[in-house]
Amino acid sequence: MSLEKDFLMRQFVMLARFLSQIFFKKMMAGEEQVIYYDHATAERNEDLSDELDMLMESGNINEAENRLFQVFEQDPCEENFATAVAFYGKLMEWDEVDLRANHFSRDEIGSGFRDICRMYGVVDVG
């Protein structure tokens, strides 16, 4: 029974994570628009994604986030938003110990993601 309960809980967490990454609401000209995140859009931004990945892998998460915001402020386009979603999604997979060792936290992930969403015009996540 315990194994089944653990399995169902993991499935629920994966579904919640999936839904939070897929559906966003954005206000356009006073009307609500649903945005669908897809990996193909993020992949069109391969150079930025590779740069962010290299910075994260070398333990420079803050520098990676700063670079993401620098690029996004200059061009808050669909590709940069998708790259930001992928970036924060990857960080959500890190455990607390690794985040802390790299001077980052879950609170900073949430805060940064909310800031990017707000800059892109997303009014409701999830």
BALUM-541328 format. One record per residue: x, y negated, z negated of N, C-alpha, C, O in turn. Coordinates in steps of 0.05 Angstrom, whole numbers, plus 5000, padded with zeros to 4 digits. Layout:
BEGIN
XYZXYZXYZXYZ ...
! end
This chain:
BEGIN
501650245000500050005000501749755000501149555014 503949754985505649524983507049465010507249235018 507949675024509149625050507149505070507849335086 504649605069502549495086502049205080501649035098 501949135054501448865046503748685055503248455065 506248775052508548615061508448575091509048355101 507748785106507648765135505548555143506048385160 503148565131501048375137501848095130501247905145 503248055108504247785100506247685121506047445128 508047855130510047765150508547695176509347495189 506547845183505047785208503547525205503547365224 502447475182501047215177502946985179502346785191 505347005167507346795167508246745196508446515204 508746955211509546925239507346785256507946615272 504846865251502646735265502346435258501946275276 502646375233502546095224504745935236504345705245 507146045237509445905249508945865279509545655289 507946075292507346055321505345835326505745665344 503145835311501145625316502145345310501445155324 503845315290504845055283506744945305507044705307 507945135320509745045341508345005367509444875385 506045115370504745115396502744885400502744755421 501144825381498944635384499444375369499944375345 499344155384499543895372497343725383496243775405 496643515368494643325378495943065382497442965364 495442935404496642675410494442485419492642565434 494542235410492642035418493541905444495741795444 492041915465492641785490490241605497488041705502 490741345499488741155506486141195489483941185500 486541235463484241265445482941535446481041575430 483841715463482741985464484742185454487142165459 483742395441485542605431486242795454484542875469 488742855455489743045476491243265461492743215442 490843515470492243735458494743785474494643795499 497043815461499643865474500344155469500244245446 501144285489502144565486505144565490506144475510 506444665470509444695471510044945486508945155481 511944925505512845165518515945155521517044935524 517145385520520045405521521245305547523445215548 519745335569520645255595521244955596523244865608 519644795582520044505581522644445566524244275574 523044585543525444545528527944635543530044505541 527644845559529944945575530844745596533144755605 529044575605529844365625531744165613532944005628 532044175587533843985573536244145562537044105539 537344315578539344505569541844375558542944465538 542744155569545244015559544843925531546643965514 542643795525542143695498541843935479542843925457 540344135487539944375470542644505464543144575441 544344525483547044645479548644475459550044585442 548544215463550044035445549044065416550644085397 546344075412545244095386545944375374546644385350 545844585390546544845380549444865371550044975350 551244745387554144745379554544595353556044675336 553244365350553444215325552344375301553644375280 550044505305548944665283550744895276551244945252 551845035296553545265291556145185277557245345262 557044945281559444845267558844725240560544615227 556244735232555544635206554844335205554644225183 554644215228554043925229551043875235550443755255 549343965217546443945222545643645222544043565239 546743495203546043215202546843065228545342905238 549243135237550143005262548343095286547742925303 547543345286545743445307543043295306542043205327 541943265282539443115280539742825288537942715301 541942705280542442425288542542395319541442215330 543942585331544142585361541342625373540742485393 539742805363537042845373535442585371534142515391 535542455349534042205346535141985364533541825375 537741975368538941775386537841815414537041625427 537842065424536842125451533842075452532841965472 532342155432529442135432528541845431526641765445 529941675416529241395415529641255442528141075450 531641345457532141235483530141335504529441185522 529241585500527441705520525641905506526242145505 523341815496521441995482519742155502517342155500 521142295520519742445541518942725531519742815510 517442865548516443135542518743325537518643485518 520843315553523143495550524543455523525343645510 524943195516526243135491524543225467525643305446 521943195469520143285448520243585445520443685423 520243725468520344015467523044105455523144305440 525143965461527844035450527743985420528944145405 526443775411526243725382524643945368525444035346 522444035380520944255369522644505366522644635345 524144565387525944805387528144765365528744955351 529244525363531344475343530344525315531644665299 528044415308526944445281525944735277526044835254 525044865298524245145296526645315289526445505273 528945265301531445415295532245365266533045555252 532045115257532845055230531045195210531845265188 528445235217526645365199527445665195526645785175 528945775213529846045210532246075191532846295182 533545855185535845865167534845905139532645815132 536346045122535546085094536545845078538245685087 535445825054536045595036539045565031540145345030 540345795027543145785020544845665042546545495037 544245755067545745645090545145345094546945185101 542645275091541944985094543444825073544644615080 543344915048544644765027547644745032548844535027 548844965041551744965047552444765068554744675070 550544705086550944505107549744235102549144085120 549144185076548143925066545443855080545143625089 543644045081541044005093538944155076539744325060 536344085079534344215063531744255079531444135101 529944415069527344455082525744195083524344135102 526044035061524743775061525643595084524043455097 528243605090529343445112528343545139527843395157 527943815141526843925166524043815170523343725191 522443835149519643735151519543435157517943345173 521143285143521142995147522042925175520742755188 524143045185525142985212523143065233522642915252 521843295229519843385248517443195249516443125270 516543115225514342925224515042655238513442545252 517542565233518442315246518442335276517442155290 519442555287519442595316516642605326516042485347 514842755312512042775321510842495322509442425341 511242335301510042075299511141895322509641745334 513741915328514941765350513741845377513541675395 513042095380511942195405508942135407507742165428 507642055385504841995385503042225375500642215378 504342425363502742645353501642565326503042475308 498942585323497642495299496942725280496442675256 497042965290496343195273497843435283497743505307 499243565265500743805272499244045261498544055237 498844245278497844495268495044555271494144765263 
! end
